[in-house]
Amino acid sequence: MKLNPEIDRTSWQVALEWVRCNLFSSWWSSALTLLGLAVSYWVLWAVLDWAVFTAIFTGSDGSACRIPGAGACWPFITHKFKLFMYGRYPVEELWRVNLTYVLALGGLVPLMLPRVPGKLWLSVYMLVGFPIIAYFLLTGAEWLGLPIVTTDLWGGLLVTLVVACVGIAASFPLGIILALARRSDLPLIKWLAIIFIEFVRGVPLVTVLFFASVMLPLFLPENVTFDKLMRALIGVALFSAAYMAEVVRGGLQAIPRGQFEAADALGMSYPQKMGFIVLPQALKLVIPGIVNSFIALFKDTSLVLIIGLFDLLGIVKQAAQSDAKWFAPQTAVTGYVFAAFVFWLFCFGMSRYSAWLETRLNTGQRH
């Protein structure tokens, strides 16, 4: 008895068939495939040659990296690693930053996993409990026996994560409120939301940061003041909220009118209609747009350098340019590559989680 050829083929034959049909189906496709392989080989070899084969892995200063033809200067990263991660945060108090990270992951990871119970309590912890704990841990409190650490000593990845996380956590609910306000039937609320959204979206983030850092204190009473980091957090949150509002509004407009009418027919109030019927569907549809806004916000944290806050990229730049001990041709490039990899790691993680969430919720799947 002869076996079905479709079943009898080995995985190796299937792979060869796929390569022939997709990569070498014509002379044009074959030429592009070979060109792509050549470019990929050239790029990969150049990266490996710079990062591994000609790289410097040991040394106590920049003199080790001044060898002609030397590649990446990895000792610069290892010696400055704490500076890049924590800024000038006191070494003896770094356990407070690490504990904050552990507490954040302890609440965030179970909240992101679908099968972990107690989502309500985890949400309350992350939205109410954790911010209070993190504030006292990072800034300190004499009554708790924690020395005060002013925000001008913060830097590196710590500032990047604080600005990004606070911006994301604040801009998401603000964006939803602005989106609902823009669709309101009350003219005053609607036009106030429109004016705010269009004004903020019409100016760059640098302008908002300058306004928050320089102009905001002028509108406050004389005895009320915010430190520079707090002003940046306010500016970033308001800026991101305007963009988030438009993303959410797009999801609201995609909901069929019948959903609104069905909720009205059931006698639901406006908060019930939006909270139980409309918003869950709208937010599900715009998951890619929401995550895209989060990723853009995370990368935009590097702009806080403009107002004197040294995030990861800013502190790498400062260390590479101001420390004469580590002056070498490849020092700055190595630092920038390290910073780029850290940014990519966080952004790629958000992107992959978004894709997994879309698949699990069947977002965009045709039935």
Secondary structure per residue as TSV (DSSP state, phi and psi in degrees):
chain	resnum	aa	ss	phi	psi
A	1	M	-	360.0	128.7
A	2	K	-	-85.9	131.7
A	3	L	-	-77.2	154.3
A	4	N	-	-62.9	125.1
A	5	P	H	-61.2	-28.7
A	6	E	H	-68.7	-28.1
A	7	I	H	-91.6	-31.1
A	8	D	H	-76.1	-19.3
A	9	R	-	-66.3	141.7
A	10	T	-	-81.8	165.6
A	11	S	H	-62.6	-32.3
A	12	W	H	-65.1	-41.6
A	13	Q	H	-66.9	-36.8
A	14	V	H	-63.8	-41.7
A	15	A	H	-64.4	-43.3
A	16	L	H	-63.6	-38.1
A	17	E	H	-65.3	-40.1
A	18	W	H	-64.2	-42.4
A	19	V	H	-62.9	-42.9
A	20	R	H	-65.3	-41.1
A	21	C	H	-77.1	-31.3
A	22	N	H	-102.8	-26.2
A	23	L	T	-113.9	-24.8
A	24	F	S	-132.6	40.2
A	25	S	S	-76.5	-20.5
A	26	S	S	-151.0	172.0
A	27	W	H	-65.3	-34.9
A	28	W	H	-68.0	-43.9
A	29	S	H	-64.8	-39.4
A	30	S	H	-64.0	-41.8
A	31	A	H	-63.3	-43.8
A	32	L	H	-65.6	-37.9
A	33	T	H	-63.0	-47.2
A	34	L	H	-64.6	-39.6
A	35	L	H	-63.7	-42.7
A	36	G	H	-62.9	-40.4
A	37	L	H	-65.0	-39.0
A	38	A	H	-66.0	-44.7
A	39	V	H	-65.3	-41.8
A	40	S	H	-62.4	-41.9
A	41	Y	H	-63.8	-42.8
A	42	W	H	-64.0	-44.4
A	43	V	H	-66.4	-46.5
A	44	L	H	-62.4	-42.1
A	45	W	H	-64.9	-42.3
A	46	A	H	-62.5	-41.9
A	47	V	H	-66.1	-46.6
A	48	L	H	-65.6	-38.1
A	49	D	I	-63.6	-42.1
A	50	W	I	-74.1	-42.1
A	51	A	I	-86.3	-20.8
A	52	V	I	-127.9	-61.2
A	53	F	I	-67.9	-42.4
A	54	T	S	-106.4	9.2
A	55	A	-	-75.3	156.3
A	56	I	B	-102.9	127.0
A	57	F	-	-111.2	-14.5
A	58	T	-	-131.2	150.4
A	59	G	-	154.1	153.0
A	60	S	S	-105.8	-7.9
A	61	D	S	-159.0	-175.4
A	62	G	G	-69.5	-14.6
A	63	S	G	-62.4	-28.7
A	64	A	G	-68.4	-20.9
A	65	C	G	-103.5	7.0
A	66	R	-	-93.4	11.7
A	67	I	S	-67.9	133.8
A	68	P	T	-58.0	132.3
A	69	G	T	81.1	6.6
A	70	A	-	-70.0	149.2
A	71	G	-	-94.8	-132.8
A	72	A	-	-62.7	145.4
A	73	C	B	-104.7	78.7
A	74	W	H	-68.9	-26.1
A	75	P	H	-59.2	-28.7
A	76	F	H	-61.2	-38.7
A	77	I	H	-71.8	-45.1
A	78	T	H	-66.1	-38.3
A	79	H	H	-75.9	-26.8
A	80	K	T	-104.5	11.2
A	81	F	H	-60.4	-46.7
A	82	K	H	-61.6	-38.8
A	83	L	H	-62.2	-42.3
A	84	F	H	-68.1	-31.4
A	85	M	H	-85.4	-37.3
A	86	Y	H	-123.3	-7.1
A	87	G	B	72.0	-139.0
A	88	R	T	-100.0	26.1
A	89	Y	-	-60.0	134.0
A	90	P	-	-53.3	134.0
A	91	V	G	-61.0	-39.6
A	92	E	G	-71.3	-10.7
A	93	E	G	-109.6	8.8
A	94	L	H	-63.7	-23.2
A	95	W	H	-60.2	-27.6
A	96	R	H	-68.5	-39.9
A	97	V	H	-66.4	-45.2
A	98	N	H	-63.6	-39.0
A	99	L	H	-65.1	-36.7
A	100	T	H	-62.0	-43.2
A	101	Y	H	-61.3	-43.0
A	102	V	H	-64.3	-42.7
A	103	L	H	-65.5	-35.7
A	104	A	H	-66.7	-46.3
A	105	L	H	-66.9	-35.5
A	106	G	H	-63.4	-26.6
A	107	G	H	-96.5	-33.9
A	108	L	H	-76.3	-43.6
A	109	V	H	-61.9	-49.8
A	110	P	H	-62.5	-30.9
A	111	L	H	-68.3	-30.2
A	112	M	H	-85.0	-18.2
A	113	L	S	-87.8	130.4
A	114	P	T	-69.1	-30.5
A	115	R	T	-92.5	-0.4
A	116	V	-	-79.3	126.7
A	117	P	S	-76.3	171.9
A	118	G	-	75.4	36.1
A	119	K	H	-62.4	-35.0
A	120	L	H	-63.2	-47.2
A	121	W	H	-69.4	-35.0
A	122	L	H	-64.3	-38.9
A	123	S	H	-65.6	-42.3
A	124	V	H	-62.5	-40.8
A	125	Y	I	-62.8	-45.8
A	126	M	I	-72.5	-31.5
A	127	L	I	-90.4	-26.1
A	128	V	I	-119.3	-55.5
A	129	G	I	-70.4	-49.8
A	130	F	H	-62.7	-44.0
A	131	P	H	-56.9	-38.8
A	132	I	H	-67.5	-45.1
A	133	I	H	-62.5	-45.3
A	134	A	H	-63.3	-38.1
A	135	Y	H	-61.3	-48.2
A	136	F	H	-71.2	-33.0
A	137	L	H	-67.5	-45.6
A	138	L	H	-77.2	-42.7
A	139	T	H	-87.4	-27.4
A	140	G	-	95.5	164.9
A	141	A	B	-159.4	119.8
A	142	E	G	-61.4	-35.7
A	143	W	G	-71.1	-13.8
A	144	L	G	-100.6	0.9
A	145	G	T	79.4	15.9
A	146	L	B	-104.5	117.3
A	147	P	-	-59.5	145.0
A	148	I	-	-71.1	130.4
A	149	V	-	-119.3	107.3
A	150	T	-	-68.1	152.8
A	151	T	G	-68.8	-15.8
A	152	D	G	-71.7	-11.6
A	153	L	G	-91.1	-10.8
A	154	W	B	-75.7	153.7
A	155	G	-	-176.9	179.3
A	156	G	B	66.2	-144.4
A	157	L	H	-62.2	-28.8
A	158	L	H	-59.0	-48.4
A	159	V	H	-66.0	-41.2
A	160	T	H	-57.9	-46.4
A	161	L	H	-70.4	-38.3
A	162	V	H	-63.3	-48.2
A	163	V	H	-64.3	-44.2
A	164	A	H	-67.3	-46.7
A	165	C	H	-67.2	-44.1
A	166	V	H	-65.2	-41.3
A	167	G	H	-61.4	-43.5
A	168	I	H	-66.8	-47.1
A	169	A	H	-65.3	-33.6
A	170	A	H	-85.8	-36.9
A	171	S	H	-73.4	-27.6
A	172	F	H	-65.4	-54.9
A	173	P	H	-66.6	-35.5
A	174	L	H	-63.7	-39.3
A	175	G	H	-63.8	-39.8
A	176	I	H	-63.6	-44.1
A	177	I	H	-62.6	-42.5
A	178	L	H	-66.1	-38.6
A	179	A	H	-64.9	-43.0
A	180	L	H	-66.5	-38.2
A	181	A	H	-65.4	-37.1
A	182	R	H	-68.0	-25.6
A	183	R	T	-96.6	9.2
A	184	S	-	-70.0	153.0
A	185	D	S	-83.7	-9.1
A	186	L	-	-86.0	116.1
A	187	P	H	-57.6	-40.4
A	188	L	H	-62.9	-48.8
A	189	I	H	-63.3	-42.8
A	190	K	H	-61.7	-47.1
A	191	W	H	-74.6	-30.8
A	192	L	H	-63.9	-42.1
A	193	A	H	-65.0	-42.4
A	194	I	H	-63.1	-45.0
A	195	I	H	-61.6	-45.0
A	196	F	H	-63.6	-48.4
A	197	I	H	-62.8	-48.1
A	198	E	H	-69.4	-34.0
A	199	F	H	-67.3	-47.5
A	200	V	H	-66.1	-40.5
A	201	R	H	-71.1	-15.2
A	202	G	T	-90.2	-3.6
A	203	V	S	-124.2	151.5
A	204	P	-	-73.9	161.7
A	205	L	H	-62.5	-32.4
A	206	V	H	-59.0	-40.9
A	207	T	H	-64.1	-42.3
A	208	V	H	-63.3	-40.8
A	209	L	H	-65.9	-41.1
A	210	F	H	-63.1	-41.2
A	211	F	I	-63.4	-44.9
A	212	A	I	-66.1	-33.3
A	213	S	I	-83.9	-37.6
A	214	V	I	-104.1	-44.4
A	215	M	I	-87.1	-34.5
A	216	L	G	-56.6	-43.3
A	217	P	G	-60.4	-23.9
A	218	L	G	-69.9	-23.0
A	219	F	G	-93.6	0.2
A	220	L	S	-100.3	154.1
A	221	P	-	-58.2	158.8
A	222	E	T	-61.8	-33.0
A	223	N	T	-91.4	6.3
A	224	V	-	-113.9	128.5
A	225	T	-	-148.3	152.6
A	226	F	-	-120.4	145.2
A	227	D	-	-74.4	172.2
A	228	K	H	-61.8	-38.7
A	229	L	H	-65.7	-41.5
A	230	M	H	-63.3	-39.5
A	231	R	H	-63.1	-41.0
A	232	A	H	-64.0	-39.8
A	233	L	H	-62.1	-41.8
A	234	I	H	-63.8	-46.0
A	235	G	H	-63.3	-44.8
A	236	V	H	-65.1	-42.1
A	237	A	H	-63.7	-44.4
A	238	L	H	-67.4	-39.2
A	239	F	H	-64.7	-47.2
A	240	S	H	-68.2	-31.7
A	241	A	H	-63.0	-36.0
A	242	A	H	-63.6	-42.3
A	243	Y	H	-71.3	-38.8
A	244	M	H	-62.7	-35.0
A	245	A	H	-61.2	-40.3
A	246	E	H	-71.2	-33.6
A	247	V	H	-65.0	-46.5
A	248	V	H	-66.6	-38.3
A	249	R	H	-62.5	-35.5
A	250	G	H	-61.6	-39.0
A	251	G	H	-68.4	-37.8
A	252	L	H	-64.1	-38.6
A	253	Q	H	-71.4	-20.4
A	254	A	H	-82.1	-11.3
A	255	I	S	-76.3	127.7
A	256	P	-	-58.8	147.3
A	257	R	H	-60.5	-28.1
A	258	G	H	-62.0	-28.7
A	259	Q	H	-65.6	-41.6
A	260	F	H	-64.5	-44.4
A	261	E	H	-66.1	-37.2
A	262	A	H	-64.8	-40.4
A	263	A	H	-65.4	-40.3
A	264	D	H	-64.7	-37.8
A	265	A	H	-66.1	-28.6
A	266	L	T	-80.8	-1.8
A	267	G	T	77.8	23.2
A	268	M	-	-74.4	146.0
A	269	S	-	-77.1	171.0
A	270	Y	H	-61.0	-47.0
A	271	P	H	-60.7	-39.0
A	272	Q	H	-66.4	-42.3
A	273	K	I	-62.1	-44.9
A	274	M	I	-73.9	-40.6
A	275	G	I	-74.6	-32.3
A	276	F	I	-107.0	-22.4
A	277	I	I	-114.7	-57.5
A	278	V	I	-81.3	-56.0
A	279	L	H	-61.2	-41.7
A	280	P	H	-57.5	-39.7
A	281	Q	H	-71.7	-41.0
A	282	A	H	-65.5	-45.3
A	283	L	H	-66.7	-33.3
A	284	K	H	-63.4	-37.2
A	285	L	H	-72.2	-28.0
A	286	V	T	-109.3	25.5
A	287	I	H	-55.0	-46.3
A	288	P	H	-59.5	-41.2
A	289	G	H	-66.3	-38.8
A	290	I	H	-64.5	-47.7
A	291	V	H	-65.9	-35.8
A	292	N	H	-61.2	-40.0
A	293	S	H	-65.2	-39.5
A	294	F	H	-64.0	-42.6
A	295	I	H	-64.9	-42.7
A	296	A	H	-62.5	-39.7
A	297	L	H	-64.3	-42.1
A	298	F	H	-61.1	-41.6
A	299	K	H	-72.9	-31.8
A	300	D	H	-71.7	-10.7
A	301	T	G	-61.3	-22.2
A	302	S	G	-65.4	-16.9
A	303	L	G	-74.9	-11.3
A	304	V	G	-67.0	-12.9
A	305	L	G	-59.8	-27.4
A	306	I	G	-59.9	-33.1
A	307	I	G	-104.1	17.6
A	308	G	T	90.3	15.7
A	309	L	-	-101.0	129.6
A	310	F	-	-99.2	92.9
A	311	D	B	-77.2	-167.2
A	312	L	H	-59.2	-51.6
A	313	L	H	-65.2	-40.2
A	314	G	H	-65.3	-40.3
A	315	I	H	-75.8	-29.0
A	316	V	H	-65.6	-44.4
A	317	K	H	-62.0	-43.9
A	318	Q	H	-63.5	-44.5
A	319	A	H	-65.2	-36.1
A	320	A	H	-74.5	-30.5
A	321	Q	H	-97.3	-25.8
A	322	S	H	-104.3	-15.3
A	323	D	-	-93.9	100.9
A	324	A	G	-64.6	-24.7
A	325	K	G	-62.3	-31.4
A	326	W	G	-106.8	19.4
A	327	F	-	-69.1	122.8
A	328	A	-	-162.0	155.4
A	329	P	T	-57.4	-33.1
A	330	Q	T	-100.0	0.2
A	331	T	H	-63.3	-53.0
A	332	A	H	-63.1	-42.6
A	333	V	H	-61.7	-43.0
A	334	T	H	-62.3	-41.8
A	335	G	H	-63.6	-42.0
A	336	Y	H	-67.0	-37.5
A	337	V	H	-64.3	-41.2
A	338	F	H	-61.7	-46.3
A	339	A	H	-62.9	-41.4
A	340	A	H	-62.7	-39.5
A	341	F	H	-65.0	-40.9
A	342	V	H	-64.0	-44.9
A	343	F	H	-61.5	-44.0
A	344	W	H	-62.5	-38.5
A	345	L	H	-60.8	-46.2
A	346	F	H	-69.3	-43.5
A	347	C	H	-67.2	-39.7
A	348	F	H	-65.5	-38.5
A	349	G	H	-61.7	-43.6
A	350	M	H	-63.6	-39.3
A	351	S	H	-65.0	-43.7
A	352	R	H	-67.3	-39.3
A	353	Y	H	-64.9	-37.8
A	354	S	H	-61.7	-44.2
A	355	A	H	-64.1	-40.5
A	356	W	H	-64.8	-40.7
A	357	L	H	-66.6	-39.3
A	358	E	H	-62.0	-43.2
A	359	T	H	-63.8	-42.3
A	360	R	H	-66.7	-35.3
A	361	L	H	-90.8	1.0
A	362	N	T	57.5	36.9
A	363	T	T	-68.5	126.5
A	364	G	T	80.3	1.1
A	365	Q	-	-77.8	135.1
A	366	R	-	-87.5	139.5
A	367	H	-	-114.8	360.0
